[in-house]
Amino acid sequence: MASISGICYPSPAHRLRLRRSLPILPPSCIRHLRPPRSIVGLPRSSSSAASSSAVPAEKIKNGAVEKDPIKLWHRYVDWLYQNKELGLFLDVSRIGFTEEFFDQMEPKLQKAFRAMQDLEKGAIANPDEGRMVGHYWLRNPKLAPNSFLRLQIENTLDAICKFADDVISAKIKPPSSSAGRFTQVLSVGIGGSALGPQFVSEALAPDNPPLKIRFIDNTDPAGIDHQIAQLGPELASTLVIVISKSGGTPETRNGLLEIQKAFREAGLDFSKQGVAITQENSLLDNTARIEGWLARFPMFDWVGGRTSEMSAVGLLPAALQGIDIKEMLVGASLMDEANRTTVVKDNPAALLALCWSWASGGIGSKDMVVLPYKDSLLLFSRYLQQLVMESLGKEFDLDGNRVNQGLTVYGNKGSTDQHAYIQQLREGVHNFFVTFIEVLHDRPSGHDWELEPGVTCGDYLFGMLQGTRSALYANDRESITVTVQQVTPRSVGALIALYERAVGIYACLININAYHQPGVEAGKKAAGEVLALQKRILAVLNEASCKEPIEPLSLEEIAERCHVPEQIEMIYKIVAHLAANNRALIAEGSCGSPRSIKVFLGECNVDELYA
Ligand SMILES: O=P(O)(O)OC[C@H]1O[C@](O)(CO)[C@@H](O)[C@@H]1O
């Protein structure tokens, strides 16, 4: 038996013995569970979609899940996954899949394993974009399909380590800061170019990092101003890292332009403090090269944004904060290794995918609530939200069938959330399953004190987790528990790798492309159309406002002159936004009564009018 912090867990060999001696669930028990269903990989018909979102009738009738504590204990022991090198455990005992379900999923999982093997060998696993999917090579460059890619990965890692060392040791320093070294990192990026670095910083940055980090991950001017104001005079000793795989994401571009303006206004030379992480020859890369920025690091075509934490995207910011990035890579690599076994019970990512299939009916009928009981893991659910939802939330499967797939992820942390929404989880609408993340060591220092006889603060946190797990299960709410010993670079690397692989396997089970995001384009295109309409409105208003006397226009008149009468609602919203920011003036009426409004511009721009 392996022992961690006084808790005994069975070794794999012991588990096998137990498995032989104790069936997963005795037949009498299986009778009370959900019968096997052919659910995974089926195109979603309207009837299956509707029925799957309801709690299966037999679950209600039979009190849903096994309740006998001794049988549950056997199930717990029998299914417990342990990774000794990582000190990581996975408990799937509170997901009530049956042996029949397991048997039914086995061939599908074997197929998924073969697909993952092909992916790791360099197959075009993202067919829509004609791309390989190579994030697993980042932590084991020997796996890369050719030596060119291997060298690219190794050289980039060397360059990251050297650059971070040079910055931290002030070999590379800002040109005009009295500090004589860089003290702050300002990371500008969004989605996969922000969420990983944010999560890792929150989880792992030391209390006094060599460089503190801040993020601009939106095109919210007030948010940007706030970050710049917080930096204050330290702008002069701020290293600005602009991260964008495509190099053309509007929010990131806007953040960069705003920061460059702040540098100009402070009399600072941005190029001496700017770093770009992007694909070669992207707009951002070319800008950084032409303007002679301090450094540029590559993003690879075969690494997707949401799986880029182990590329320069995540590693450079982490290294600058003094986080041991090589340990992160080791953790991820060890987890990848564990996930290569084709023995489902020994493959933690496959076990997760199996649980998701059971709990959500293979069609996302239940949400995944992620509850780490550790403050430093607060952003894990946010990170997973993109990883899971952007990967799995797809309209079509790989064969072109409309499936509207997905798996909703949300959560913050325990026990905080017990005082927010656990009430509903325990008693309200039954549309979720929980993933608890447990951290065994309460205080990294190891020293603790008893705030009442025999009980520490950490014991309370532990009690809250176990109590919530039990209370939810008593009310038929299923859960998974992932346990790590501590929040370290190694365990965080392992957690990221675990979920990356679980998403990959689950995507194979439901036959979708996990590596593209066509749906995001629709929103981006629509945003572009709004801005194009705004420019037309401004031109129309400008013309009317240049007249003598000024001609205030109603919304209908603006719509007519823009030749888009059907867009009147959007025109109203644009006008209201312009008026709220003093860029248009309301001559008559108010925004509360749209039909009454007449608008003009405070200053007409003749140059624009005749441009
Ligand atoms: O790194 P980029 O190209 O700026 O993209 C940022 C994010 O935008 C998306 O393309 C769409 O949200 C994500 O997939 C990506 O992580």
The ligand as a Gaussian input file, in Angstrom:
#p B3LYP/6-31G(d) Opt

LIG

0 1
 O       -3.627000      33.703000     -29.957000
 P       -4.615000      34.420000     -30.812000
 O       -4.444000      34.096000     -32.262000
 O       -4.579000      35.888000     -30.549000
 O       -6.054000      33.897000     -30.451000
 C       -6.584000      34.065000     -29.172000
 C       -7.750000      33.142000     -28.982000
 O       -8.740000      33.420000     -29.937000
 C       -9.306000      32.194000     -30.395000
 O       -8.843000      31.959000     -31.677000
 C      -10.759000      32.260000     -30.482000
 O      -11.325000      32.586000     -29.263000
 C       -8.789000      31.150000     -29.424000
 O       -8.813000      29.889000     -29.952000
 C       -7.446000      31.692000     -29.141000
 O       -6.866000      31.098000     -28.025000

